[in-house]
Amino acid sequence: MSSEAQQIAARVQLAKNDNKEADALIADYMPFIKSETAKFLKRSPEQTDDELSIAMFAFYEAIRNYSRLKGSFLKLASLQIRNRLIDHYRREKRNTGNISLDASDDDHTELIDTISDDHNDYEEIELREATHHEIQELSSQMEDFGLSMSDIAESSPKQNRSIASCSAAIRYARNNPELLDEFLASKRVPLAKLAKGASVDRKALERHRNYLAGILLICTNGYEILRGHIMQVLSDNKSGGMNT
């Protein structure tokens, strides 16, 4: 971690429990927050833009959620801002049916500047870009654990019983954050604790150690899109769709 990154991390740690420090940090990093908002809007944000307020709150959320074990704070903040803005865009789309991306000078929205409710190319592009960004971040972090995407793919469970065992272990880890902290600190999957806590066979988990490592990484950082997909899969497994 660079000297600048270390300084930011130290300030974030102070800001986590001090609102004045948090306000000061947000003020100092307003250019960064505006830049991240501009990437989403494809223009410079105005003070009256809801998106800028959402980005500021997302930055504050990143402060509250940050841990030195998660690496660069600004990378986490960037991802948090993007994900919150995408969430906001989706809510607006559901509520209004049509959303203007850029109003004209007379405040009338041109037809070409609206996105219909039944098909949204702009949202698809944004979501695809955000997902790609998350995958890049995950790949970078996995290198610190000696893992690659192919390692995880090769280790992923194929049989229903193995899928159910891994799913139970991941749910247990999610409900016991101290295990996730231990995993990040040691860079080793706590197989014994997961097996005991989830009441599954440890050997079943050992065969999928790399897969579990990748999923636990997704559960510990700001990978909201990937985590949402994983949690949906786990929810489907829990509902009884798997033969155990």
N, C-alpha and C positions, 0 to 999 in steps of 0.2 A: 504494500500500500504506500503510495507516494506521500510526501510531507504534507501537501495540500489536502489530500484525502484524509490523512490522519487528523489534521486540524479541524476539518469539517465534522469528522466522526466525533471528536472531542466536544465540539459545540453542540452537536445533536444530543449527545448524552446529557449535557446540562439542560438542554431545552426540553427533554422528555418530562422533567419534573418541575420546570420553571416557566410559567407562561410568559413572563417578560423576556426571557432568553429565547423562547419560541417566536415571539413577535419580532424580536430583533433579527433572528435568523431568516424569517420570512421576508422582512424588509430588505435585508442585504442580498437576498437571492431572488428578488422580484424580477430582475432581468432574465434569470434562468426560467422562472415560472412563466413569464410572458413569452419567452422563446418557445417553450414546450407547447403553450397554448396556440401560438402562431403556426406551429407545425400541423396542429389538428385543424385549425380554421382555414389554413392556406392564406392567411393575411395577418397583419398585426392586430392584436386584440385591443379593444377600447375599454376604458374603465367601466363602462356600463354593460359590457358583455357578461352574461351569466357564466359563460365558459371560463372567464378569468377568475371569478369567485370560486368556481368549482375546482379549478387548478390550485388555487391558494389553499383551499381546504384539503385537497389531496396531498399537497406538500406537507401540511400539518399532520395528516394521517401517517405519512411516511416517517415523520419525526417520531411519532408515538410508537410506531411499529418497528423501528429500526433496531438492529442488533449488530455489533461489530462483526459477528460471525457471518453476516449476510453480505459482506464485501462493501463495495462502493455505495455510499448513501445516495449520491446524485443519480446513479443508475436506477436504484430502487425508486427514488422520487419521480424520475422520468416515466417509469413504467406505471406507477400509481396514478400519475396525472393522466396519462393516456387512457388507462382503463376507466377511470372515473368519467372522463369526457365521453368515452364510447357509451358507457352506461347512461349518461345524461342524454346523449343523442338518441339512444333507443327509446328511452321513456318519452321524450318529446315526439318521436315518430309515432309511438302507440297512441299518445294523447291527442295529437292533432291530425293524424292521417297524412299530412303533407308538411314538409319542413323546407323553409327557404334557406339555401346555403349562403346567399349573398343578395341582400335587398338592393334595389336601385336607389338613386339619389332622391327620388320623390317618395320613397318608402313603399312603392308598389312592387309586388313580387312578380317577376316575369315567369311565364310558364316553364321556360327552359331551366330556371333556377329552383324549381321544386322537384321533390322526389316523391313518387307515388308510394302509397302504403303497401302495394302488392309486389313491388320490385324496387330494390334499393341498391344500385350499383355502388354509390358512394360509401354506404355503410359496409358493403361487402369488401370493398378495397381497404377501408380503414381497419376492419376486423382482421383481414388477411395480413396487413402490414403489422398490426399489433401482435398477432400470433407469431409471425415470423420473427419479430423482435424478441418475444419471450423465448422462442426456441434458440435463438442465438445466445441470449443471456444464459439459458440453461446449459447449453453446450460448453460455454466458457467456464461456468461454475463446475461442471462435471469434470473438467480437466484437473481441477484441484483434488478430486477424489479418485483420479486415475481411471475415469470412466469415459465411454463414448456412447453415442446413440446406438451404435451397432451392438455394444455390450448389453445394453438394456433390452434391445429387441430380441437378441439371442437368448436372454435369460427370462423373457416374459413367459408366464404360465399359459399352457395351452389346454390342459384338462380342467374340467369343471371343478373337481375337488381342489386342485392347486389354486385355481382362480379364487375360489371361496376362502381358502386359507390365507392367501395374500391379502385379499380384501379385508378380512377380519383383522389382520395384523395392522394394516394401514389405518383402519378406523380406530383401533386402540391407540395407535401413536398420535392420531389427530386429537383424541380426547385426553391425551396425557402429554402436554407440550414439553415437559421436562425430558421426555425421551427424544424429542426432536432436537432440543438443545444439546443433549448428550451426543446425538448423532453428528451434529454440525461440529462440535468440539473435537470429537475423536475421529471423525471421518470413517466410522465403522458402524454398520447396522447392528443395533442391540438385539440380536436374534433371540437370545435366551429370554429377555424381558418381554419381547413381543410375543413369543410363543406362549409363555406363561400367562401373560395378561389377556391374550386373545383366545386362550384355550385351544391352541392348534399344535400340531406336531412340528417340532423345531426342524426336523429333517426336511419337511415339506417346504419350509421357508429357506433353508440353506441352499436348495437347488435354484432358488430365484433371488439370490442375494443382490446381484447387480440391478435387477428389475426393481426390487424394494428400495435400493439406494436412490435410484432415479426418481421414483414416486415420492419418497420422503423429501428429497430436495425440492420438488414442486410444492410440497406441503409447507415448507419452511420459509419460502420467500414470496416475492410479490407476483408470482406467476398466476394471475387471477383467471385468465382465459383457460390455460392448461389445467389449472386446479379445478375449475368449474366442470370441465369435461371429465376429469378423473372422478370427482365426487358424484357426478351423475352416473357413471359406470358403477361405482361402489354402491350407490343407492339402488340401482337396478339389481345388482347381485344380492343385496340384503333383502329385497322384496320377495325373493324366492324364485328368481328366474334361473338359478343354478342348481344342478343336482349335486348334493354333497354326500 
